[in-house]
Amino acid sequence: MTELRLLALYPEQMNIYADRGNILFLRRRCEWRGIGFAYAAAGPGERFDPGAHDLLYLGGGQDRDQVAVAADMVESKRAAIETAVGDGAAMLAVCGGYQLLGHSYQLGDERLPGLGIVDLETVREPGPRLIGNVAIEVDLDGEGPRTLAGFENHGGRTYLGSGVEPLGRVLRGFGNNGKDGFEGARRDNLIGTYLHGPLLPKNAWLADRLIASALEQRYGAPPELAPLDDELERAAEATARAAAMRS
C-alpha cells in the first residue's frame, strides 16, 4: 500500500497557533484516499534517519521555544534535515520553524543559530509585531498564480538572500518583513512561511501538493491523488481569503 511517512520536528516545543492541525489535515487527506500515513517525531537530542521520512514538518513557537530548540536542532538534526531535503523530501516550516531555516535569528542581544539550509536571516527590529490576516500570490508549479491565505503574527523580520525564491508575493498583510512585498521562501520541495492558523485546512490544494511531492520523491512517479469532496475546505479557503482582503 502507498504510504506517506511524516516526521514532526519538536512537536511538543514548536506547536503554537494550532500547528498540529496541519499534521492532522495531512493524515485525513491521505486516509480518505486509502493512502497509509506513518507519523514519527523527533524531539530534543533525538537524531533521525533522513531516508526514513518523506515529509518533514516544523511548526511555530514563541521566542522561548525557539531558544530552547535552536542549538539542539543544529547539533542533532541539521545534517539529517539537509540530507533529506537535498534528496527530495518535502518539508513545511511554519513561522518560528521558518525563521530557524536560515543562518540565524538575531533576538535582541542573543543570536540564535539556524540550520543554514536556506539563505535568509531574521532579526528582531524596533517596531510593532506584524499581525493580521494575510494573502499571498504563489505559482508553485508554473501553472499560473494561486492565492494562499492565512494569519501572521511575528516580531522577527526575515530577509532573503539574493538567490532565494520567495514563496509568494504579498497581496494583503506584511509578509517576511513588511517592506519588500514577499512572503516565505522556497527551495526544491521545501516551503517556509509565516502563514499559520493552521495553514493547510484553509488551503487544501497546498496540502495535496505536499502529499504529492513527498510521494513522488519516494515512489519515483507523480501520484494520482483521487479527488475529494472539498466543499468545507473550499468554504474555509474562501473565508480566509475574504478576511485577508478586507484587512
VOGU-3710 file (C-alpha; in Angstrom, 3 decimals, decimal comma):
1> mtelrllaly> 0,000/0,000/0,000  1,182/3,528/-0,757  2,247/5,252/2,450  3,273/8,762/3,431  5,876/8,921/6,200  5,800/12,217/8,111  8,334/13,338/10,699  7,346/16,108/13,117  10,329/18,031/14,475  9,960/19,192/18,085
11> peqmniyadr> 6,180/18,729/18,158  5,997/19,452/21,903  8,097/22,606/21,770  7,172/24,038/18,357  3,398/23,867/18,350  1,776/27,247/18,648  -1,260/28,590/16,787  -2,730/25,089/16,323  0,142/23,935/14,137  -0,738/20,302/14,868
21> gnilflrrrc> -3,873/20,872/12,820  -1,678/20,816/9,713  -0,458/17,306/10,532  -3,980/16,077/11,273  -5,197/17,512/7,975  -2,447/15,762/6,028  -3,304/12,492/7,774  -7,002/12,776/6,955  -6,421/13,613/3,298  -4,205/10,562/2,992
31> ewrgigfaya> -6,613/8,270/4,830  -9,613/9,436/2,807  -7,745/8,308/-0,292  -6,590/4,973/1,092  -3,004/6,195/1,461  -1,215/4,974/4,567  0,097/7,578/6,982  3,039/6,892/9,297  3,756/9,517/11,954  7,058/9,871/13,786
41> aagpgerfdp> 8,501/12,606/15,996  11,991/13,794/16,852  12,439/15,923/19,954  15,417/17,354/21,827  18,572/15,317/21,405  16,922/12,783/19,096  18,525/12,026/15,747  16,740/10,535/12,755  17,416/8,653/9,552  16,976/11,134/6,670
51> gahdllylgg> 15,904/8,345/4,314  13,095/7,135/6,566  10,715/10,067/6,031  9,014/11,627/3,016  7,757/14,856/4,607  9,315/16,880/7,432  7,216/19,295/9,470  8,489/22,053/11,765  5,868/24,199/13,449  5,973/27,574/15,116
61> gqdrdqvava> 6,948/28,581/18,624  7,350/31,565/20,847  10,784/33,091/21,290  11,451/30,980/24,403  10,596/27,829/22,462  12,995/28,763/19,683  15,712/29,465/22,246  15,077/26,017/23,723  15,444/24,104/20,448  17,724/26,153/18,157
71> admveskraa> 21,139/24,893/19,263  19,877/21,341/19,743  18,402/21,278/16,247  21,672/22,423/14,693  23,627/19,847/16,696  21,360/16,809/16,447  19,311/17,275/13,286  20,867/19,708/10,832  22,837/17,157/8,822  19,851/14,826/8,509
81> ietavgdgaa> 17,477/17,649/7,513  19,926/18,885/4,875  20,347/15,366/3,503  16,590/14,690/3,433  15,780/17,973/1,664  18,702/17,520/-0,713  17,414/14,065/-1,630  13,980/15,469/-2,473  11,944/15,056/0,700  9,189/17,621/1,152
91> mlavcggyql> 9,320/19,991/4,108  6,955/22,563/5,571  8,294/25,006/8,167  5,877/27,491/9,708  6,552/30,813/11,454  9,195/30,138/14,128  10,215/26,998/12,273  10,596/29,043/9,103  12,881/31,513/10,887  15,144/28,664/12,027
101> lghsyqlgde> 15,725/27,511/8,436  18,066/30,448/7,944  21,511/31,300/9,217  20,391/32,912/12,443  17,694/34,799/14,333  19,021/37,944/15,993  16,832/38,271/19,067  17,976/41,402/20,856  21,451/40,712/22,219  21,059/36,978/21,634
111> rlpglgivdl> 21,826/35,333/18,314  20,023/32,024/17,834  21,775/29,667/15,414  19,752/28,479/12,442  20,001/25,431/10,237  21,502/27,466/7,402  19,744/25,389/4,745  18,056/28,459/3,240  19,936/31,712/2,677  17,925/34,010/4,916
121> etvrepgprl> 18,370/35,991/8,119  15,797/37,023/10,707  16,188/39,971/13,069  14,051/41,485/15,777  13,871/45,141/14,783  12,219/48,074/16,550  8,564/48,397/15,701  5,285/46,595/16,220  4,661/42,915/15,648  3,416/42,054/12,178
131> ignvaievdl> -0,051/40,700/12,908  -3,165/40,056/10,866  -4,822/38,152/8,086  -2,587/37,729/5,067  -2,971/36,650/1,457  -0,161/35,942/-0,980  0,017/35,052/-4,659  2,054/31,944/-5,435  2,931/29,921/-8,533  4,443/26,667/-7,307
141> dgegprtlag> 4,180/24,561/-10,436  4,304/27,072/-13,270  0,600/26,542/-13,905  -0,454/30,072/-13,049  -0,874/32,041/-9,824  -2,975/30,892/-6,888  -3,798/32,590/-3,615  -2,706/31,334/-0,208  -4,499/32,815/2,773  -3,673/32,577/6,451
151> fenhggrtyl> -2,739/34,541/9,536  0,598/36,024/10,573  1,903/37,067/13,972  5,653/37,617/14,190  8,062/40,077/15,732  11,016/38,988/13,628  11,681/40,387/10,176  13,054/37,902/7,662  15,311/38,930/4,766  16,051/36,562/1,893
161> gsgveplgrv> 19,428/36,184/0,230  19,722/37,376/-3,356  19,344/33,892/-4,825  16,424/32,711/-2,697  12,982/32,335/-4,261  10,170/33,700/-2,107  7,103/31,566/-1,615  4,900/34,326/-2,955  4,045/37,978/-3,408  2,057/39,740/-0,702
171> lrgfgnngkd> -1,454/40,781/-1,700  -2,575/41,776/1,803  -0,644/41,751/5,047  3,022/42,175/5,879  4,882/39,060/4,736  8,529/38,480/5,535  9,370/41,936/6,779  6,634/44,396/5,831  8,944/46,110/3,344  9,887/44,084/0,269
181> gfegarrdnl> 6,465/42,649/-0,621  7,498/38,994/-0,364  6,359/36,171/1,892  8,056/32,907/2,754  10,804/31,070/0,915  11,165/28,015/-1,321  13,899/25,523/-2,018  13,059/22,457/-4,117  10,242/20,723/-2,153  10,857/22,840/0,957
191> igtylhgpll> 8,416/25,609/1,887  8,933/28,112/4,683  6,173/30,561/5,552  4,778/32,836/8,228  1,223/31,762/7,355  -0,383/29,704/10,069  -3,694/29,414/11,782  -3,264/26,470/10,801  -2,410/26,916/7,141  -3,352/23,670/5,384
201> pknawladrl> -7,061/23,329/6,295  -7,516/26,779/4,750  -5,583/25,780/1,629  -6,325/22,137/0,862  -4,630/22,303/-2,519  -1,309/23,077/-0,810  -1,748/20,055/1,458  -2,289/17,900/-1,631  0,788/19,342/-3,284  2,903/18,456/-0,260
211> iasaleqryg> 1,484/14,931/-0,253  2,122/14,509/-3,969  5,668/15,887/-3,763  6,507/13,609/-0,845  5,091/10,507/-2,510  6,785/11,262/-5,822  10,131/11,522/-4,055  9,638/8,095/-2,509  7,940/6,159/-5,296  9,528/7,819/-8,302
221> appelapldd> 6,400/8,887/-10,183  3,781/11,602/-9,663  0,868/10,011/-7,783  -2,722/10,259/-8,925  -4,491/11,766/-5,926  -8,175/10,913/-6,004  -10,427/13,979/-5,837  -12,187/14,598/-2,538  -15,411/16,303/-1,578  -13,846/19,587/-0,548
231> eleraaeata> -16,964/21,675/-0,019  -15,981/22,570/3,552  -12,367/23,122/2,589  -13,348/25,465/-0,226  -15,565/27,400/2,176  -12,703/27,709/4,671  -10,399/28,938/1,935  -12,930/31,495/0,713  -13,488/32,769/4,246  -9,755/33,107/4,926
241> raaamrs> -9,185/34,866/1,625  -12,082/37,264/2,201  -10,839/38,079/5,698  -7,384/38,865/4,347  -8,638/41,033/1,510  -10,771/43,046/3,953  -7,738/43,762/6,130
//
